[in-house]
Amino acid sequence: MVNDSYGIINSNRKEIYRSFLVELYGRNYTEVQMNYNLDETKRLILSLERLDWEKIGKIYFLVFFIISILLFNLLYPLEVNSI
């Protein structure tokens, strides 16, 4: 049964890869990508699943900055000197 699945996937590899690459890149994929073996395809998928830590860090800093400003204004309000 497993061999049958691999046989079907192997016989339709071009269509499966084309569909996969169209989902990733639209029509901007290259023919070199169509000939990727299984390891190269795994590396491509894993590279797309990585978190963008730079973007996460910027968002975290922005939220931290806004909360800090709000807390500072609540805890240390401006005092008006009255004569």
Steps between C-alpha positions, in 0.01 A plus 500: 500500500784739586677411176182578310487847659862568412439376148206735452693795646804418290298474180331837568807675643507782242137595559538482879819711498347751258193538724721535808725761338205698365361517854836626629616734225205554269632474145850615600653159563797379295545177311792414729254485789289254304790253503566513876546167667333412830776646723502832316123519525520433875758778540274737303201423723705531821640836389146629457397384848767697689380780724597854410663596830593847379135583437393341828765705683382826344139431596604405854705819536212716372252344745752528786568866415129593488424323829804662664392850392145441625619367835748784540225757440268325746757460775675837463240754388614850424473721806393858456666741739243737635609823662 
